[in-house]
């Protein structure tokens, strides 16, 4: 996986025509627990969709880098 930065072009993995530029990258805490300890924070990305013009909020694992 490529390290993403604000301003990079991305698309959704399950809807590849939904592309846009990243506006914000942040981490959310994971509320699920484990007997071995807590989980690490999960990376989330906000980007403005060229397809609809709306702000999309997605997990990093659901977003792919576009050249």
Secondary structure as GFF3:
##gff-version 3
##sequence-region A 1 67
A	DSSP	beta_strand	9	12	.	.	.	ID=ss1
A	DSSP	beta_strand	19	28	.	.	.	ID=ss2
A	DSSP	beta_strand	42	49	.	.	.	ID=ss3
A	DSSP	beta_strand	55	59	.	.	.	ID=ss4
A	DSSP	three_ten_helix	60	62	.	.	.	ID=ss5
A	DSSP	beta_strand	63	65	.	.	.	ID=ss6
###
